[in-house]
Amino acid sequence: LAKTTQPISMDSYEGQEVNITCSHNNIATNDYITWYQQFPSQGPRFIIQGYKTKVTNEVASLFIPADRKSSTLSLPRVSLSDTAVYYCLVGDVNSGNTPLVFGKGTRLSVIA
Amino acid sequence: DSGVTQTPKHLITATGQRVTLRCSPRSGDLSVYWYQQSLDQGLQFLIQYYNGEERAKGNILERFSAQQFPDLHSELNLSSLELGDSALYFCASSVGRGQNYGYTFGSGTRLTVV
């Protein structure tokens, strides 16, 4: 699986937009980019997945440039409840034998 | 409720003992994955099953084993427990064999070895 690099931690005030960038220089042609959110003592929760350009759902947006060597998770107008660890993962979603491998993630702290 | 059920939620046991953790995947999901999360190691992939067959193995110790039954529920067996096995154990499920559509995680079993 392509290795990913993301900031260890970030702080933000409530109501701000938060952008978390993930670098994946060795991303392969068949790889997708997936983001998960994890609250303390809970299992990770799928947020968004994309291959290229922009993907948006009710929770977040994912921006992927043309070279796909990085991606940015955008959380609009964060609230205290968005305080969590966010994981960026890259891999072939259609492969049967390559399970998700989690890195350290980015610990987001939202401040009132 | 994610649809993935893990039991028990908490487990306290002594060193050297054996425990079994149970996971019922979300309805319709054929793949089950087990992860271990401890404070110093993060989320570590242990093992994957697809429709009853082992598909991938991660950093699973020889003292640990798992299986997936015909009704698709899975059990993770941990034996000769050590203090360092204390962790949160998560089960996740997905529709197919790969990552498509993402994984759905359960709420985990917190194992404490004393």
Chai-1 contact restraints between the chains, C-beta under 6 A:
chainA,res_idxA,chainB,res_idxB,connection_type,confidence,min_distance_angstrom,max_distance_angstrom,comment,restraint_id
A,G43,B,F90,contact,1.0,0.0,6.0,A-B,restraint_1
A,G43,B,F105,contact,1.0,0.0,6.0,A-B,restraint_2
A,G43,B,G106,contact,1.0,0.0,6.0,A-B,restraint_3
A,G43,B,S107,contact,1.0,0.0,6.0,A-B,restraint_4
A,G43,B,G108,contact,1.0,0.0,6.0,A-B,restraint_5
A,P44,B,F105,contact,1.0,0.0,6.0,A-B,restraint_6
A,F46,B,G102,contact,1.0,0.0,6.0,A-B,restraint_7
A,G91,B,Q99,contact,1.0,0.0,6.0,A-B,restraint_8
A,V93,B,G98,contact,1.0,0.0,6.0,A-B,restraint_9
A,V93,B,Q99,contact,1.0,0.0,6.0,A-B,restraint_10
A,V93,B,N100,contact,1.0,0.0,6.0,A-B,restraint_11
A,N94,B,G98,contact,1.0,0.0,6.0,A-B,restraint_12
A,S95,B,G98,contact,1.0,0.0,6.0,A-B,restraint_13
A,G96,B,R97,contact,1.0,0.0,6.0,A-B,restraint_14
A,G96,B,G98,contact,1.0,0.0,6.0,A-B,restraint_15
A,N97,B,R55,contact,1.0,0.0,6.0,A-B,restraint_16
A,N97,B,A56,contact,1.0,0.0,6.0,A-B,restraint_17
A,P99,B,Y33,contact,1.0,0.0,6.0,A-B,restraint_18
A,P99,B,F45,contact,1.0,0.0,6.0,A-B,restraint_19
A,P99,B,Q48,contact,1.0,0.0,6.0,A-B,restraint_20
A,P99,B,A56,contact,1.0,0.0,6.0,A-B,restraint_21
A,L100,B,Q99,contact,1.0,0.0,6.0,A-B,restraint_22
A,V101,B,F45,contact,1.0,0.0,6.0,A-B,restraint_23
A,F102,B,L43,contact,1.0,0.0,6.0,A-B,restraint_24
A,K104,B,G42,contact,1.0,0.0,6.0,A-B,restraint_25
